[in-house]
Amino acid sequence: MSDDNTTRTLDRLADRLPPQDLEAEQATLGAMLIDPEAVSRAMAIVAEDDFYREAHREIFSAIRVVEDGGNPVDLVTVGAELRRRGRLAAVGGAEYLTALIGELPTSAHVIRYATIVHEKAVLRRLIKAGAEIQACAYDNPDDVQTALSESEQRIFQIAQQRAVRDYEHIGPLVEETFQHLDQAFHKPGFITGIATGLREFDEMTSGLQNGSLVIIAGRPSTGKTSLMINNLAMHAALRNKPAVPVGVFSLEMSSSQLAEMLLCGRARVNSWRLRVGKMRGDDWDRIGHALQDLVTAPIYIDDTPAISIMELRSKARRMKSQHDIGMICVDYLQLATTGRTNIENRHQEIGEVARALKAMARELDVPVVIGSQLSRNVERREEKRPILSDLAESGSIEAEADVVCFLYRESYYERKKAAEEVQAEAEAQVKRTTDGRGDEIDIAELIIAKHRNGPVGTVKLAFNQNSRIFDNIDPFRTAEEY
């Protein structure tokens, strides 16, 4: 369609009467004026701005004030409230209020009347949002991704407005909760969320819970990405029954680097040997089996660097809509931005990003797992195990998170110390063990420092340095036997 035709079409649409149903509005208000039960039923469905006619908005507002004051809603009390405001004549006087009752078929159908009013209001909001989106597009903004995200958010806000008004009685809620508790009691296991395959962690958290924000924090090169991708994401997509589709947003590593990490982690082969082509023994067979598993795995990767939180949320919504993702991993928090230039400082920006990610977890009803850096303060202390105040750049991270975990590996600091003292003897001074394949194994600690709905504590794990994957520690094997 040409620009001239588009403009003429928009002009014709602007001249059309917006969707509305004045009879349904009158019936809703009439029912509320004669039936006390109709008042609460209608208010659970419609709001003041759902009414198209201004006089009807005034009457509904007066009804709400009378109801909120604990007074009976009828012609006399509503008329008095309108008179107090000086708006009785503007709405048509006492005669119009009487007419609303006289023309009412029955108050028994107030829910249907109110639903019609609300649905027409939704259509009007869609028209308004469409006009705003058109205006934004015609302004030819420089930041197209921000424009897309804001346009998408307008539509989501309309959908959310109705959900906000919905409420539930406690009866069905506690019955449903009891059913879940009963199922948990009678079935083996303790996982109510998404299992991670890390036994002690799953015991303490019952798995990754929908709507929760989980922080995996540590110093650089301690294994944050490996834990999120090779353990949490891969276990969800390949080992859970049924499989849980996972969305991965990698702000640091490229998608090809993540694919290599997943292949090596799944195959349990040395990533360096794979990269330089120095395969040994059954490495190639292992890679082949891993490829068969991963080629159909429901893992979706976006490696946009320095992505804005608006663009990230927009892409996550599309992943949810198209692939029904059940978990999101973001690597890592400090590389995300708000996309705005008027942020006062970096602490404020990180706080906004953390709040947006928590809101995304609730909106999409999935666990969101985020990697996060630790501040350098931990390096200056004698005790290197992280604490909550070590979270880099913002206390908002701790406030928004449901679970905060720290990765600590003693060998990480031993290597640093050894390298600083005597580079040539560094390897000899590092505590390490090897497994049956000669792969280097570190004993790592996953410290659960905050858990909004459960216990905190430390989980011991075995970290395979070569294939970059964490394992449960076998209680029948000592650290030296790994």
N, C-alpha and C positions, 0 to 999 in steps of 0.2 A: 504494500500500500504506500502511495506517495505521501510526502509530508503534508501537502495540501488536503488530501483526502483524510489523513489522520486528524488534522486540525478540525475539518468540518464534522467528522464523526464525534470528536470530543465536544464540540460546541452543541451538537444535537443532544448528546447525553447530558450536558449541563442543563439543558432546558427541560429535561424530564423530571417528573415528580419523584422524589426519593421513595423507597419502599416504606409503607406505613399502613396501619389498619386502625382508623379512628374508632370504628365500632368495637374492636377488641379492647382498645384503651378505655372507652366509656364503660364497657361491661366489667372490666377489671376494677375500675374505681367504684362503680355502682355496687359490686359485690362486697368490696371492702367497707362501704358505708352502711351496709345492712347486716353483715354477717361477721361477728368477731373472729371466727376461725379463718375466714377468708383473708383477713389482714395478714396473719403470719404466713399463710400459704403463698400469697402473692409476693410478699417481701422476700421470700426465699428464692424467688425466680427473677423478679424485675428490680431495677434501681430507678432512681429519679430520671437520669438521663436516657433511659430506655424509651421514654414517652416522646413522641414526635411533636405533639401540640404543646406549646408553652403553658397554656392554661392547665393542661393535664399534669404537667410536671409540678406546677404550683400546688395543685390539689394533693398529689401524691406526697409532696414534701410536708404539707400540713398534716396529712394523716400520720406520717412517720413521727412527727413531733408530738402529736397527741398520744400516739401509742407509746413512744419512749417515755412520756411523762406518767405513764401508768393510768391514763384516763380512758374511758370507753370511746370508741370511734363511732361517731354517728353524725347526722346532719348538723346538729346543734354544736357539738364540740369542734368539728372541722370548720364549720362556718365561723365560729368565734375565733379560731386561730388565724384564718384568712383575714378576718376583719382586723385583728390585732396587728397584722402585718400591713394592712392597708391594701390588700390584694383581692378582697372579695369581689368588688365590682369588676376588676380586670379579668377574672375567670368566668364572668357571666352572672355573678350574683347568686343569692340563695336559690333562685329559680333554676339555674343550671344544675346545681347540686341535686335538687329535687328531681330534675329531668333524668339525671344519671340513674337514679333508682327506678324511675317509672319505665325506662326503656330496657331495664335489665331482664333478660329471659329467665335466668336462674343463677343463684350464687354457687350452686353445686359444681359448676364447670369453671370456677375461677382459675384453676391451675392451667387449663387449656387456654383461657383468655390471656393469662399472663405470659404463657409460653409464646403465643403468637406475637405479643408486644415485644418480647425480648428478641425473638428471631428476626423481626423486621429491623430492630435496632442493630443487630449484628450485621445485617446486609448494608445498612447505612454506614456503619463503621468500615466495612470492607470498601465501600465506594470512596469514603474519605481517605482511607489508607492508599487506595489505588491512585487517587488524585495527587497525594503527597509523593508517592513513588514516581509518578509521571513528572511532577514538577522537579523532583531531584534529578531525574534522568535528563530532562531538558536543560537543566543548569550546567550539564556537561562537567561533573565533578572530576577533579584530578585523581582522587583516590577511589577507584571503582570498587575495590573490595570492601571498603568501608560503606559505600553506598549500598552494595548488595546486602551486607550484614544488617544495616539499619532497616532496609526494606523488609528483609525476612523477619526481623524482630517485631516490626509493626504488625505483621500477620500473626505471629505467635502471641503477642499481647492480647489480640482480640480473642484468640482461642482460650487464653488463660483467664480472661475476665469472667467467663461463665463458670469455670472450674472453681474460682475463688468463692463464688456464692454457694456452691454445694456444701452440704454438711451431712454428717452421718450420726445416727443415734448410737449410743454406746453399746447397746445390746448386740447388734450384728458384729461390731468390732471385737468385743470380748469373746464372742462365740468363735469368730475366725481365729483369734489369737490362741484360744484354747485348743482348737483343732491342730494348729501348728505345733503347739507344745505337746499335744498327745502323740502326733506323728513322730516328733523328735524323741519322745520317751520310748515308743514302741519299736522304732527302727534303730539298727546299729549305726554308730557314727555320731558325730557332733556338729557336722557342717550344715549351717543354715544359709550361708552365702555361697560365693564361688571359691572352691577349694584351690589352694596354691600348691599342694603337694609337699609343703614344708610342715611336718607333723606338729611340732610344738607350736609353731605360729598359728596353725589352723585350730589347735586346741584352745589357744588363748583368745582368738578373734572369732571363732566359728566361721572362718572364711571371710572373703571380702564382701561387705554388705552393700546392697543397692542404695544409692543416694549418699554414700559416704565419700569423704575426701581423705585419701591415704597418702602421707608424705614418706618417701624413702630418702633420707638425707645422709650425706657423707662427704668427706674430702675427695678431691679429684682422684680418680683411678682406684677407688676402694671397691668398685663393683656395683654401683647404683644401677647403671644401665643393664648390666648383665642380669641382676636380680629381677628387674622389671620385665625385660624382654625374654631372656632364656628360661626364667622360672615362672613368673606370674602369667605373662601373656601366653607363652607356649603351653603351659599346663592347662590354662583355661580353654584354649582352642583345640588341643589335641587329647587331653586326658579326661576332661570333664564329660559326663554323660547326662544329657546331650552336650555337644560341644558349645562353647560360649564364644560367639564372634567378638573379636577384639579390634578396637581402633587404636593405632599408635601414631602419635604426633612426635616426630623426632626433630628437634630444633638444632641439634648438634651434629649428629651423624647422618650420613646420606642413607637412602633406602637400600643401596647396594651393600653398604657396610653392615646394616642391620640384617640383611639377608645372609651375608657371610657369617655373622655372629650366630644367627639361628641355625644355620647348617652345621657349624662346628659344635654348637651346644647340643643339638639333637644327636649328632653322630658321635660326640665325645672324641673329637680329633683335635690335634694341635692347630690352632688358627695360623700360626706362623708357617708351619710346614705346608699347610694347604695353600697359603698365599704365594710361597716361593716354589711350589711344585715338588717339594721333597717328601712325598708321601711314603709311608712305610707299612708293612704287613697288610692288615685288612682295612686300612684307612679308606681306601677307595670304595670298598664294599659298604662300609659304614655310611659314607657320604651318599651313596646311591639309595640306601634304605631311608636315610633322613630326607632326601629329596622327594621320595615317594610320599612321605608323610606330610611334608610342608607344602607341596605344590597345590594341594587342595585344602590346606588349613585356612579357616576363616579369620585371617589376620589381614588388616587393611592399614597400609602405611602412608603417612603424609610427611614428607621431609622438608616442608617449606621453612627456610631459616628465618629467624626473627619474626615469626608470625604474630599478628595482633590477636588479642584475646577475642575480639569480635569475629575475626575470620575463623579462628579455631572453633568457636561455638557454632558458627554457621556450618562449617564442614562436619562437625560432630553431629549436628541435627540431620544432615543429609545421610551420614553413615547410619544413623539410627533408623531413618526412614527407609533406606534402600537395603540395608543388610541386617537390621535389628541387632546392632552391636550390644553386647551385654557388659562390656568393660572398656575403659579408656585409659591409655598410658600416655603421659606427657613427659618428655625428656629434653630439657628440664626447666624448672620454674623461672630461674633467673634470666633465661633467654627470651621469655615471652614479654610482650609489651602491650600497653593499652592502645597504641596506635595514635595517641593524642600528643600534642606538643605543649599543652598548657599544664602539665603535671609539675607540681612544685619541686618534688625530689624523688629519688629512686625508691626510697622506702614507701612513699605513698603509692607509687605505681605498682610495686610488688604486692602491696596490700590489696589494691583494686583487682589485680590479676587473681590473687588467691580467693577473694570473695566471688569473683565471676566463675571460677572453676568449681567452687562449692555450689553455687547456684545452678551450674550446668549439671552437676551430679544429681541434684534433686529434680531438675527439670526433666532429664532423660531417664531418671531412676536407674542409674548404673553406678558402680564404684569407679571413681576416678583416682588413678594412682599417679603421683607426680614425683619426679626426682628433684632434689633440691641440694644446693651447695651449703656447706657449713662455713662460717666465718673463720678467719685465720686465728681467732682467739684460742682455739683448741690447740694450735701448734705451740703456743707460748706457755701452756700449763704443763706441770709435771705429770698430772693425770690426763691422758689423751682421750679417754672415753668421753664422747660428746654428751652434752646436756641441752635442755630446751633453749637456753639463752644463746646457744651457738648457732641457731638457725640464722642464715645470712640475710641481712638487709631489712627484715621486717618482723615484728612481733605478731603481725596479722596472720602470718603463716600458721603459727601455733594456735591462734584463736579460731581460725576457720577450720582447721583439720579435725577430723574425727579420730584418726590414728596417726601418730608420729613415730617413725622408726629410724634408728640410726644404725649405719653399718660401721663396724669397728673391726679392724684387722691389725693385730699387734705387729705382724711381719711388715705391714706397710710403713710403720714408723721405724722399725729396726732397719729396713732397707735404706730409708732416708738417712738415718744416723750413720749407718755403715758407709754409705756413699760419701757422706761429708767427712768422715774420719780417714778411711783408707779405701779408695775406690777399687784398688786391685784385690782387696780381701773382702769386698762387700758380700759376695755370695757365701763365703765361708762363715760369716757371722750371722747369717739369717736363719732363724728357726724355720724349718720346712720339712715336710715329709713327702713321700711319693706313693702313688697307688700301684696297682699291679701292672699298669701299662707304662710306668715310669713318669707319669704326669705329676707335676708339682701340686701339692694339696696344702692349702692354708686353713687353719681353724679360725673361723670368723664369728663375730657376735652380731646378732640382729637385736638391738636394744629397743624394746617397745616402751617409749618414754611417756607417751600419752595415749590413752584409750578411753574415749568418751563413754563407752558402754561396756567396759570390761576391765580385766586386770592388766597391769603392766609387768614387765620383767624382761629377762634376756634369753634369747634362743641361740644355742650354739649350732653352727652350720659348718660344713666342709666346703671350701671354695676351690674348685679345679681351675688353677691359673691358666692352663693351656687351652681348655675348651670354654672357659669363661662361664661356668655354670655352678650353682650352689646345690649341695646335697644335704639330706638329713645325716646326722652323725649316728652311726650304728652304735647302740649302747653296749654291744658286745665287743667293740673294737676300740682300742686306745688311739689317741691322736697319732702315735708313732706308727701305727699299723696302716694308716691311710696311704 
